[in-house]
Amino acid sequence: MAGALDGYRIVDVTQVISGPMATRILADQGADVIKVETPAGDVLRQMGGKGGLTPTFTTINRSKRSVVLDLKNPAGLETLKRLVAGADVFIQNQRPGAAERIGLGEDALRAVNPELIYVSISGFGEEGPYSHKRVYDPLIQGMSTLSEIQGAGTGRPGLVRVIVPDKVTALTAAQNITAALLARERTGKGQHVRLSMLDAVIAFVWPEGMAYHTFVNPDRPKPKIVQRRDLVYETADHYVIVSTVAHREWVGFCRAAERPDLLEDERFQSTAGLVGNAAARLDLMAEVLKTRTTEHWLDVLDREDVPCGPVLTRDNVHLHPQVQANGIIVEDEHPVVGLVRQARPAERMDGTPSEIRSHAPTLGQHTEQVLGEIGLSDGEIRSLRESGALGKG
């Protein structure tokens, strides 16, 4: 069945994570994503793997087609413009000004496609003292307050161990591209979608991470600086995650733990009390949870409707019954790298399904196919290859 974005073509010259993950989402939803790469290929191809396919590249570039064009070659640049002329979206994630310098700025591409949706992803934004800087995920974690939040109360900022800023930017970009496509359907006009990683992550962090700074009242009392606590508890044989935010959940925990004495504690007589005395509550819970196995706690806490769950590992997450029931992790045989295990698109759409539509492409796998689709003859393609515009392959 056709996906929700079937019939839309996206020309993607992005590399690494934020741009490619955004277009992977759209490709799984049916868009024809043409990944235009230099003769050297996306940086992720160069990090090992097999046949230019690393695990990360494979999962964020599936459902796409790969075309090689040397954009420093005038013939390669003109060929890209011919490709853009029939596209709906063009997306790049170069530093501000770089696309314009090589002839891929908005004005140059809108001249061949006035209704184009032009997407620019940057690290820090297009203006300001940091706009020129190279950027990777950890820098954005630091500047967005994410690092300070991770280390709150410890005296040392910390990093989230997965690349949250890149992925948050990708999700934000994908949503904005679909919004721009919808707006064009209504108005007939394309537009420039500008997105910085810094902006995307500050917006993501703000709702609860910056709650104290949302109501700007100079007389508000400062919160206590306490060491940030997580909800991972050691059990007799492993770990468990338990959350008792609402008072009824605390009551359920006390029942499951067979500790009616805790129900009489004046500190924990309301939801506000649970929040205000969180450190003491978490210490008590830790003492109790150490006494029995994870399986025991998952059973008795669930019966009392207390939010709880196991701590799965990267080695066993695909074996958990709930994960298997959801069918989120799938396996397929890739012709180059062999068996690939990855997550399918998270959404389920019963009318226009999102799905893994094809394997991640090898470098330039679809060059001749795509150029033929935009009207280039065999002779023209041969001439481009001889000129070096298609690389050495």
KOLVEXZA-61081 format. One line per field, with one value per residue: residue number from 1; x, y, z of N, C-alpha, C in turn. Coordinates in steps of 0.2 Angstrom, whole numbers, plus 5000, padded with zeros to 4 digits. Each point is the difference from the previous one (the first is absolute). Layout:
N
num: (NUM:...) $
n_xx: (X:...) $
n_yy: (Y:...) $
n_zz: (Z:...) $
ca_xx: (X:...) $
ca_yy: (Y:...) $
ca_zz: (Z:...) $
c_xx: (X:...) $
c_yy: (Y:...) $
c_zz: (Z:...) $
//
This chain:
393
num: (1:2:3:4:5:6:7:8:9:10:11:12:13:14:15:16:17:18:19:20:21:22:23:24:25:26:27:28:29:30:31:32:33:34:35:36:37:38:39:40:41:42:43:44:45:46:47:48:49:50:51:52:53:54:55:56:57:58:59:60:61:62:63:64:65:66:67:68:69:70:71:72:73:74:75:76:77:78:79:80:81:82:83:84:85:86:87:88:89:90:91:92:93:94:95:96:97:98:99:100:101:102:103:104:105:106:107:108:109:110:111:112:113:114:115:116:117:118:119:120:121:122:123:124:125:126:127:128:129:130:131:132:133:134:135:136:137:138:139:140:141:142:143:144:145:146:147:148:149:150:151:152:153:154:155:156:157:158:159:160:161:162:163:164:165:166:167:168:169:170:171:172:173:174:175:176:177:178:179:180:181:182:183:184:185:186:187:188:189:190:191:192:193:194:195:196:197:198:199:200:201:202:203:204:205:206:207:208:209:210:211:212:213:214:215:216:217:218:219:220:221:222:223:224:225:226:227:228:229:230:231:232:233:234:235:236:237:238:239:240:241:242:243:244:245:246:247:248:249:250:251:252:253:254:255:256:257:258:259:260:261:262:263:264:265:266:267:268:269:270:271:272:273:274:275:276:277:278:279:280:281:282:283:284:285:286:287:288:289:290:291:292:293:294:295:296:297:298:299:300:301:302:303:304:305:306:307:308:309:310:311:312:313:314:315:316:317:318:319:320:321:322:323:324:325:326:327:328:329:330:331:332:333:334:335:336:337:338:339:340:341:342:343:344:345:346:347:348:349:350:351:352:353:354:355:356:357:358:359:360:361:362:363:364:365:366:367:368:369:370:371:372:373:374:375:376:377:378:379:380:381:382:383:384:385:386:387:388:389:390:391:392:393) $
n_xx: (5004:4998:5006:5000:5006:4996:5005:5003:5004:5004:5003:5004:5003:4996:5004:5003:4998:5001:5003:5005:5000:5000:5004:5003:4997:5001:5006:5000:4999:5004:5003:5001:5004:5003:5004:5002:5005:5005:5005:5001:4994:4994:5001:4994:5001:5003:4995:5002:4997:4995:5004:5003:4999:5000:4999:5003:5004:5001:4999:5004:5002:4996:4996:5007:5001:5005:5002:5005:5001:5005:4998:5007:4998:5001:5002:5003:5002:5001:5003:5003:5002:5001:5004:5002:5000:5000:5003:4998:5005:5004:5004:5003:5006:5002:5006:4997:4997:5001:4993:5000:5006:4997:4995:4999:5000:4996:5003:5005:4997:4998:5006:5001:4998:4995:4997:5007:5000:5004:5004:5002:5004:5000:5006:5002:4998:4996:4999:5004:5003:4995:4997:5006:4999:5005:4995:5000:4997:5006:5002:4995:5002:5006:4999:4997:5005:5000:5006:4998:4995:5004:5004:4993:5003:5004:4999:4998:5000:4995:5002:4995:4999:4995:5000:4997:5004:5004:4997:5000:5006:5002:4998:5003:5006:4999:4998:5005:5004:4997:5001:5007:5000:4997:5004:5005:4998:5000:5006:5003:5002:5006:5005:5004:5002:5000:5005:5002:5006:5003:4997:5001:5006:5001:4996:5004:5005:4998:4995:5004:5005:4996:4997:5006:5002:4995:4998:5001:5001:5002:4994:5000:4998:5006:5000:4999:5007:4997:5003:5000:4994:5002:4997:5006:4997:5005:4999:4997:4998:4997:4996:4996:4996:4999:4994:5000:4997:4995:4996:4995:5005:5001:4993:4999:5005:4998:4995:5003:5003:4993:5000:4995:5006:5002:4994:5003:5005:5000:5006:4997:4996:5004:4998:4998:4998:4998:4998:4998:4998:5002:5005:4996:4996:5005:5003:4994:4998:5006:4999:4994:5001:5005:4994:4997:4998:5003:5000:5002:5005:5002:4999:5002:5004:5000:5000:5005:5000:5006:5002:5001:5006:5003:5007:4998:5004:5006:5003:4996:5000:5003:5002:4999:4995:5000:5007:5000:4995:5004:5004:5003:5003:5003:5000:5005:5000:5006:5000:5002:4996:4995:4998:4995:5002:4993:4999:4994:4997:5000:4998:4994:5000:4994:5000:5005:5002:5003:5005:5004:5001:5006:5005:5004:5001:5003:5006:4995:4997:4997:5006:5001:4997:5003:5006:4999:4997:5006:5000:5005:5003:5001:5000:4995:4998:5001:4997:4994:4999:5001:4996:4998:4994:5001:5006:5004:4994) $
n_yy: (4994:5005:5003:5003:4999:4995:5001:5001:5005:4998:5005:4995:5006:4999:5000:4994:5003:5007:5001:4995:5001:5006:4999:4997:5004:5005:4997:4999:5006:4998:5005:5002:4997:5005:4996:5006:4996:5003:5000:5004:5002:4999:5004:4999:5001:5005:4998:4997:4994:4998:5001:5004:4994:5005:4997:5005:5000:4993:5002:5005:4995:4996:4997:5001:5004:4997:5006:4999:5006:5002:5004:4998:4995:5005:4995:4998:5006:5001:4995:5002:5006:4996:4997:5006:5001:4994:5003:4998:4997:5005:4996:5005:4997:5004:5003:5004:5001:4993:4998:5006:4999:4994:5005:4998:5006:5003:5006:4997:4997:5006:5002:4994:5002:5004:4994:5000:4995:5005:4995:5004:4995:5003:5001:5006:5000:5004:5003:5004:5001:4995:5004:5002:4998:4995:4995:4997:4995:4998:5004:4997:4994:5003:5003:4994:5000:4995:5002:5006:4998:4997:5006:5002:5004:4998:5006:4995:5004:4997:4995:5000:4994:5003:5001:5002:5005:4996:4996:5004:5002:4994:4999:5006:4998:4993:5002:5005:4995:4995:5005:5001:4994:4999:5004:4996:4994:5003:5002:4994:5002:4999:4998:5004:4994:5005:4996:5002:4996:5006:5003:4994:5000:5006:5000:4995:5003:5005:4997:4995:5000:5005:4995:5000:5000:4997:5000:5005:4997:5006:4999:4996:4995:5000:4995:4995:5001:4994:4995:5001:4998:4994:4996:4999:4994:4999:4994:4995:5000:5006:5003:5005:5003:5005:5002:5004:5003:4997:5003:4999:5002:5005:5000:4999:5005:5004:5000:5001:5005:4999:5006:4998:4999:4999:4997:4999:5000:5005:4998:4994:5005:5003:5001:5005:4996:4995:5006:5003:4993:5002:5003:5001:5001:5003:5003:5001:5002:5003:5001:5002:5003:5001:4999:5002:4995:5001:4994:4999:5005:4998:4994:5001:5004:4996:4995:5004:4999:4997:5005:4995:4998:4995:4999:5001:4996:5003:4995:5003:5006:4996:4998:5006:4997:5006:5000:4993:5002:5005:4995:5004:4994:5001:4994:5002:4996:5003:5001:5005:5002:4997:4996:5004:5002:5003:5006:4998:5004:5005:5004:4999:5000:4999:5006:5003:4993:5002:4999:4995:5004:5001:4996:5002:5005:4997:5003:5004:4996:5005:5002:4994:4997:5004:5000:4994:4999:5004:4995:4998:5000:4994:5004:5004:4994:4997:5005:5000:4993:5001:5004:4994:5003:4993:5003:4995:4999) $
n_zz: (5000:4997:5002:5005:4999:4998:4995:5006:4997:5003:4999:5002:5001:5005:5005:5002:5005:5002:4994:5000:5006:4999:4995:5004:5004:4996:4999:5006:5000:4996:5003:4994:5004:4996:5003:5000:4998:5004:4996:5006:4999:5003:5004:5001:4994:5002:5004:4994:5003:4996:4995:5005:5003:5004:5006:5002:4995:5002:5006:4998:4995:5004:4995:4998:4995:4998:4999:4996:5003:4996:5005:5000:4997:4995:4996:5005:5001:4994:5001:5005:4996:4995:5005:5003:4993:5001:5005:5006:5002:5002:5003:5004:5003:4995:5001:5004:4994:5003:5000:5002:5003:5000:5000:5007:5000:5004:4999:5001:5005:5003:4997:5002:5006:4998:4999:5000:5004:5002:5002:5005:5001:5005:5002:4999:4994:4996:5006:5002:5006:5000:4996:5001:5006:4999:5000:5006:5001:5003:4995:4996:5002:4999:4994:4999:5005:4995:4999:5001:4996:4995:5001:5000:5004:4995:4998:4996:4995:4997:4996:4997:5001:4998:4993:5005:5000:4997:5005:5006:4997:4999:5006:5002:4996:5002:5006:5000:4998:5004:5005:4998:4999:5006:5002:4997:5002:5005:4999:4998:5006:4998:5004:5003:5002:5005:5002:5006:5001:5001:4995:4996:5003:4999:4994:4999:5003:4997:4997:5002:4995:4998:5004:5004:4994:5000:5006:4996:5006:5001:5003:4995:5004:5002:4995:5005:5001:4997:5002:4993:5002:4999:4996:4999:5002:5004:4997:5002:4994:4999:4995:5003:4996:5005:4999:5005:4995:4998:5004:4995:4996:5005:5001:4993:4999:5005:4996:4994:5003:5002:4999:5004:5003:4994:5000:5006:4996:5004:4998:5000:5003:4995:4994:5002:5005:4995:4996:5005:5002:4994:5003:5005:4995:4996:5005:5002:4994:5000:5006:4998:4994:5005:5003:4994:4996:4994:4999:5007:4999:4994:5003:5006:4997:4995:5005:5002:4994:5002:4997:4996:4999:4996:5002:4994:4997:4997:5004:5005:4998:4995:5006:5002:5003:5003:4999:5001:5005:5001:5000:5005:5002:4994:4996:4996:4994:5002:4993:5004:5005:4997:5005:4999:5006:4999:5002:4999:4996:5004:4995:5001:4994:5001:4998:5003:5000:5006:4996:5001:4995:5003:4998:5005:4996:4995:5000:4998:5004:5001:4999:4996:5005:5005:4997:4999:5006:5001:4995:5004:4994:4997:4994:5002:5003:4994:4998:5005:4999:4993:5002:5004:4997:4998:5001:5003:5004) $
ca_xx: (4996:5004:5000:4996:5004:5001:4999:5004:5007:5005:5008:5004:5008:5002:5004:5000:4994:4994:4996:4998:4994:4993:4997:4999:4994:4996:5001:4996:4993:4999:5003:5006:5006:5006:5006:5006:5006:5006:5003:5003:4995:4998:5005:4998:5002:5007:5002:5000:4995:5002:4997:4998:4994:5001:4994:4996:4998:4995:4994:4997:5000:4996:4995:5002:5004:5007:5002:5007:5002:5006:4997:5005:5000:4994:4995:4997:4995:4994:4996:4996:4994:4995:4996:4996:4995:4994:4999:4996:5004:5008:5003:5008:5002:5006:5000:4997:5004:5003:4996:5000:5006:5001:4995:4994:4996:4993:4999:5003:4996:4993:5000:4998:4994:4997:4996:5004:5001:5007:5001:5007:5002:5007:5001:4998:4996:5003:5003:5003:5008:5002:4997:5005:5003:4998:4996:4998:4995:5001:5000:4993:4998:5002:4997:4993:4999:4999:5006:5000:4994:5003:5004:4998:5002:5006:5006:5003:4995:5001:4997:4996:5005:4998:5001:4994:4999:4999:4994:4995:5000:4997:4993:4997:5000:4996:4993:5000:5000:4994:4996:5001:4996:4993:4999:5001:4994:4994:5002:5004:5006:5005:5003:5006:4999:5007:5000:5006:5000:4999:4993:4996:5001:4997:4993:4999:5001:4997:4994:5001:5007:5000:4993:5001:5002:4994:4997:5005:4998:5006:4999:4999:5006:5005:4999:5006:5004:5001:5003:4995:4999:4996:4995:5003:5001:5003:4996:5004:5003:5001:4998:4993:4998:4994:4998:4994:4999:4993:4999:4998:5005:5003:4996:5001:5007:5000:4996:5004:5006:4998:5002:4994:5002:5002:4994:4999:5005:4997:5003:4997:4993:4997:5004:5004:5004:5004:5004:5004:5005:5001:5006:4999:4995:5003:5004:4996:4998:5006:5001:4995:5001:5006:4999:4997:5002:4997:4994:4995:4997:4996:4994:4996:4999:4995:4993:4998:5000:5006:5004:5007:5002:5006:5005:5002:5006:5000:5000:4994:4994:4996:4997:4995:4994:4997:5003:4998:4993:5000:5003:5003:5007:4999:5006:5000:5007:5002:5004:5007:5003:4997:4995:4999:4994:4999:4993:4996:4997:4996:4992:4996:4995:4996:4998:5006:5005:5007:5004:5007:4998:5006:5006:5004:5004:5008:5002:4999:4996:4994:5002:4998:4993:4997:5001:4996:4994:4999:5001:5007:5001:5006:5006:5002:5002:5007:5004:5001:5005:5006:5002:5002:4995:4997:5005:5004:4997) $
ca_yy: (5006:5007:5004:5007:5005:4998:5005:5005:4998:5004:5000:5000:5000:5000:4995:4998:4998:5004:5001:4993:4997:5004:4998:4993:5000:5001:4994:4994:5002:4999:5005:4998:5004:4999:5002:5002:4999:5001:4994:4997:4998:5003:4999:4993:4994:4999:4998:4992:4997:4996:5002:5007:5000:4999:4999:5006:5002:4995:5001:5006:5002:4996:5002:5005:4999:5004:5003:5004:5006:5004:5006:5005:4999:5004:4995:4997:5005:5001:4993:5000:5004:4997:4995:5004:5003:4995:4998:5004:5002:5000:5000:5000:5002:5003:5006:5006:5003:4995:4998:5006:5000:4995:5001:4997:5004:5000:5003:4996:4994:5002:5002:4994:4997:5006:4997:4995:5001:5000:4999:5001:4998:5003:4998:5006:5005:5003:5006:5000:4998:4993:4998:4997:4995:4993:4998:4994:4999:5002:5007:5002:4998:5005:5007:5000:4998:4993:4998:5003:4997:4993:5000:5005:4998:4996:5004:4999:4999:4994:5000:4995:4995:4999:5006:5003:5006:4998:4996:5005:5004:4996:4999:5006:5002:4996:5003:5006:4999:4998:5006:5004:4997:5001:5007:5001:4997:5005:5007:4999:5004:4997:5004:4998:4997:5000:4997:4999:4995:5003:5002:4994:4997:5005:4999:4993:5000:5006:4999:4998:5001:5007:5002:5005:5006:5002:5006:5005:5004:5001:4999:4993:4997:4995:4993:4997:4996:4994:4996:4997:4993:4996:4996:4993:4997:4993:4995:4994:4997:5005:5007:5002:5007:5001:5007:5002:5007:5002:4997:4993:4995:4998:4996:4993:4997:4998:4993:4995:4998:4998:5005:5005:5006:5006:5004:5004:5005:5006:5003:4997:5000:5003:5000:5006:4997:4996:5004:5004:4996:4995:4997:4995:4995:4995:4996:4995:4995:4996:4995:4995:4997:4996:4994:4995:5000:5004:4996:5001:5007:5001:4997:5003:5007:5000:4999:5006:5005:5005:5000:4996:4996:4997:5003:4995:5001:5000:4993:4996:5004:4997:4993:5001:4998:5006:5002:4996:5001:5006:4999:5006:4998:4996:4998:4999:4999:5005:4997:5002:4999:4994:5001:5007:5001:5007:5002:5002:5006:4999:5001:4995:5003:4994:5002:5002:4998:5001:4994:5000:4999:4997:5000:5005:4999:5001:5006:5001:4994:5002:5006:5000:4999:5006:5005:4998:5003:5007:5002:5000:4995:4996:5003:5005:4997:4998:5006:5002:4996:5002:5007:5000:5002:4995:4996:4996:4993) $
ca_zz: (5000:4999:5006:5001:4996:4993:4995:5001:4999:5005:4998:5007:5000:5007:5002:5007:5003:5000:4994:4998:5004:4998:4994:5001:5003:4994:4995:5003:4999:4993:4996:4996:5003:4996:5004:4995:5004:4996:4998:5006:5004:5007:5005:5004:4996:5001:5007:5001:4997:4994:4994:5001:5005:5007:5004:5001:4993:4997:5003:4999:4993:4996:4996:4996:4995:5000:4994:5001:4995:5002:5000:4999:4992:4997:4997:5006:5003:4995:5000:5007:4999:4996:5005:5004:4996:5000:5007:5004:5006:5000:5007:5001:5007:5000:5004:4996:4995:4996:4995:4996:4997:4995:4996:5002:5004:4998:4994:4994:4999:4999:4993:4996:5003:5004:5006:5004:5007:5001:5007:5002:5007:5003:5007:5005:4997:4995:5002:5007:5001:5000:4994:4995:5003:4999:5005:5001:5005:5007:5000:5001:5007:5005:5000:5001:5007:5001:5004:5007:5003:5002:5006:5005:5007:5000:4999:4994:4995:4997:4993:4998:4996:4993:4997:5001:4996:4993:4998:5001:4994:4995:5001:4999:4993:4996:5001:4997:4992:4999:5001:4994:4994:5000:4999:4993:4997:5001:4998:4994:5001:5004:5005:5003:5007:5003:5007:5003:5005:5006:5001:5001:5006:5006:5000:5003:5007:5004:5004:5007:5002:5001:5003:5005:4997:4995:5003:5002:5006:5003:5007:5001:5004:4996:5002:5003:4995:5003:4995:4996:5001:4995:5003:4999:5006:5001:5004:5003:4995:4994:5001:4998:5000:5004:5001:5004:4999:5003:5007:5000:4998:5006:5004:4997:5002:5007:5001:4997:5004:5006:5004:5001:5004:4996:4999:5006:5000:4999:4994:4994:5000:4994:4994:5002:5005:4997:4996:5004:5004:4995:5001:5005:4998:4996:5004:5003:4995:4998:5006:5000:4994:5000:5004:4996:4994:4995:4998:5005:5001:4994:5001:5005:4999:4995:5003:5004:4995:5001:4994:5001:4994:5001:4996:4994:4997:4993:4998:5000:4999:4994:5003:5005:4997:4998:4994:4994:4999:4996:4993:4998:4998:4994:4997:4993:4997:4995:4995:5001:5007:5003:5004:5003:5005:5001:5002:4995:5002:5007:4999:4997:4996:4996:4994:4996:5005:5000:5001:4997:4993:4996:5004:4999:4994:4999:4998:4993:4997:4995:4996:4993:5000:5001:4995:4995:5001:4999:4993:4997:4995:5002:4998:5005:5006:4999:4999:5006:5003:4998:5002:5007:5004:5004:5004:4996:4999) $
c_xx: (5004:5000:4997:5004:5002:4999:5004:5007:5005:5007:5003:5007:5003:5005:4999:4993:4993:4996:4998:4995:4994:4998:4999:4993:4995:5000:4996:4992:4998:5003:5006:5006:5006:5006:5005:5006:5006:5004:5003:4994:4999:5006:4999:5002:5008:5003:5000:4995:5002:4997:4997:4993:5001:4993:4996:4998:4994:4993:4997:5000:4996:4995:5001:5004:5007:5002:5007:5000:5005:4997:5005:5001:4994:4995:4996:4995:4994:4996:4995:4994:4995:4996:4996:4994:4994:4999:4995:5004:5007:5002:5007:5001:5007:5001:4997:5005:5004:4997:5000:5006:5001:4994:4994:4996:4993:4998:5002:4995:4993:4999:4998:4994:4997:4996:5004:4999:5007:5001:5007:5000:5007:5001:4998:4996:5004:5004:5002:5007:5002:4997:5006:5003:4998:4997:4999:4995:5002:5001:4993:4997:5003:4997:4992:4997:4999:5005:4999:4994:5002:5004:4998:5001:5006:5006:5003:4995:5001:4996:4995:5004:4997:4999:4993:4999:5000:4994:4994:4999:4997:4992:4996:5000:4995:4993:4999:4999:4992:4995:5000:4997:4993:4998:5000:4993:4994:5002:5003:5007:5005:5003:5006:4999:5008:4999:5007:4999:4999:4993:4995:5001:4998:4993:4998:5001:4995:4994:5001:5007:5001:4994:5001:5001:4994:4996:5005:4998:5007:5000:4999:5006:5004:4999:5006:5004:5002:5003:4994:5000:4996:4995:5002:5002:5003:4995:5005:5004:5002:4998:4993:4999:4993:4999:4994:5000:4993:5000:4997:5005:5005:4997:5001:5007:5000:4996:5004:5006:4998:5003:4995:5003:5002:4994:4998:5005:4998:5003:4997:4993:4996:5005:5006:5006:5005:5006:5005:5005:5002:5007:4999:4995:5004:5005:4997:4998:5006:5002:4995:5001:5006:4998:4997:5003:4996:4993:4994:4997:4996:4993:4996:4999:4995:4993:4997:5000:5005:5004:5007:5002:5007:5005:5003:5007:5000:5000:4993:4993:4996:4996:4994:4993:4996:5003:4998:4993:4999:5003:5005:5007:4999:5007:4999:5007:5002:5005:5008:5002:4997:4994:5000:4994:5000:4993:4996:4997:4996:4993:4997:4994:4996:4998:5006:5006:5007:5004:5007:4999:5006:5006:5004:5004:5007:5001:4999:4996:4995:5002:4997:4992:4996:5001:4996:4993:4998:5002:5007:5000:5006:5006:5001:5002:5008:5005:5002:5006:5007:5003:5002:4994:4996:5005:5004:4997:4998) $
c_yy: (5006:5003:5007:5005:4997:5005:5006:4998:5005:4999:5002:5000:5000:4994:4999:4999:5004:5000:4993:4997:5003:4997:4992:4999:5001:4995:4994:5002:5001:5005:4997:5005:4998:5003:5001:5001:5002:4993:4996:4997:5003:4998:4993:4994:4999:4998:4992:4997:4996:5003:5007:5001:4999:4999:5007:5003:4996:5002:5007:5002:4994:5003:5006:4998:5004:5002:5003:5005:5004:5007:5006:5000:5004:4995:4997:5005:5001:4993:5001:5005:4997:4995:5004:5003:4996:4998:5004:5003:4999:5001:5000:5002:5002:5006:5006:5003:4996:4999:5006:5000:4995:5000:4996:5004:5000:5004:4996:4994:5002:5003:4994:4997:5005:4997:4996:5002:4999:4999:5001:4998:5003:4998:5005:5005:5004:5006:5000:4998:4993:4997:4997:4993:4993:4998:4992:4999:5003:5007:5003:4998:5005:5006:5000:4999:4993:4997:5002:4996:4993:4999:5003:4997:4996:5005:5000:4998:4993:4999:4994:4995:4998:5007:5004:5006:4998:4997:5005:5005:4996:4999:5007:5002:4996:5003:5006:4999:4998:5006:5004:4997:5001:5008:5002:4998:5006:5007:5000:5003:4996:5005:4998:4998:5000:4997:4999:4995:5003:5002:4994:4997:5005:4999:4993:5000:5004:4997:4998:5002:5007:5003:5006:5007:5002:5005:5005:5005:5001:4998:4992:4997:4996:4993:4998:4996:4994:4995:4996:4992:4997:4995:4992:4998:4993:4996:4994:4997:5004:5007:5000:5007:5000:5007:5001:5007:5002:4996:4993:4995:4999:4996:4993:4997:4997:4993:4995:4998:4998:5005:5005:5005:5006:5004:5005:5006:5007:5004:4998:4999:5003:5000:5006:4998:4996:5003:5004:4996:4994:4996:4995:4995:4995:4996:4994:4995:4996:4995:4994:4995:4995:4993:4994:5000:5005:4997:5001:5007:5002:4997:5004:5007:5001:4999:5006:5006:5006:5000:4997:4997:4998:5005:4996:5002:5000:4993:4996:5004:4997:4994:5002:4999:5006:5003:4996:5000:5006:4999:5006:4998:4995:4998:4998:4999:5005:4997:5001:4998:4994:5002:5006:5000:5007:5001:5002:5007:4999:5001:4995:5004:4995:5002:5001:4998:5002:4993:5001:4998:4997:5000:5007:4999:5000:5006:5001:4995:5002:5006:5000:4999:5007:5005:4998:5003:5007:5002:4999:4994:4996:5003:5006:4998:4998:5006:5003:4996:5001:5007:5000:5002:4995:4996:4996:4993:4998) $
c_zz: (5000:5007:5000:4995:4993:4995:5001:5000:5004:4997:5007:4999:5007:5002:5008:5003:4999:4994:4997:5004:4999:4993:5000:5003:4994:4995:5002:4999:4992:4995:4996:5002:4996:5004:4995:5004:4995:4998:5006:5004:5006:5005:5004:4996:5001:5007:5001:4996:4994:4994:5000:5004:5007:5003:5000:4993:4997:5003:4999:4993:4996:4997:4996:4994:5000:4993:5002:4995:5004:4999:4999:4992:4998:4998:5006:5003:4995:5000:5007:4999:4996:5004:5004:4997:5001:5007:5004:5006:4998:5007:5000:5007:5000:5005:4996:4995:4995:4994:4994:4996:4995:4995:5001:5005:4998:4994:4993:4998:4999:4993:4995:5002:5005:5006:5004:5008:5001:5008:5002:5008:5002:5007:5005:4997:4994:5001:5007:5000:4999:4993:4995:5003:4998:5006:5000:5006:5007:5001:5002:5007:5005:4999:5001:5007:5001:5005:5007:5004:5002:5006:5006:5007:5001:5000:4993:4994:4997:4993:5000:4996:4993:4997:5000:4995:4993:4998:5001:4994:4994:5000:4999:4993:4996:5001:4996:4992:4998:5000:4994:4994:5001:4999:4992:4996:5001:4997:4993:5000:5004:5005:5003:5007:5003:5007:5002:5006:5007:5002:5001:5007:5006:5000:5003:5007:5004:5005:5007:5002:5002:5004:5005:4996:4995:5003:5003:5006:5004:5008:5001:5004:4995:5002:5003:4994:5004:4994:4996:5001:4994:5003:4999:5007:5000:5003:5002:4994:4994:5002:4998:5000:5002:5000:5004:5001:5004:5007:5000:4998:5006:5004:4997:5002:5007:5001:4997:5004:5007:5006:5002:5005:4996:4998:5005:5000:4998:4994:4993:5000:4994:4995:5001:5005:4997:4996:5005:5004:4995:5002:5006:4998:4995:5004:5004:4995:4998:5005:4999:4994:4999:5003:4996:4992:4995:4998:5005:5000:4994:5001:5005:4999:4994:5002:5004:4995:5001:4993:5002:4994:5001:4996:4995:4998:4993:4997:5000:4999:4995:5002:5005:4997:4998:4994:4995:4998:4995:4993:4998:4997:4995:4998:4993:4997:4995:4996:5001:5007:5003:5005:5004:5005:5002:5002:4994:5001:5006:4999:4996:4996:4996:4993:4995:5004:4999:5000:4997:4993:4996:5005:4999:4993:5001:4997:4992:4997:4995:4996:4993:5000:5001:4995:4993:5001:4999:4993:4997:4996:5003:4998:5005:5006:4999:4999:5007:5004:4998:5002:5007:5004:5004:5004:4995:4998:4993) $
//
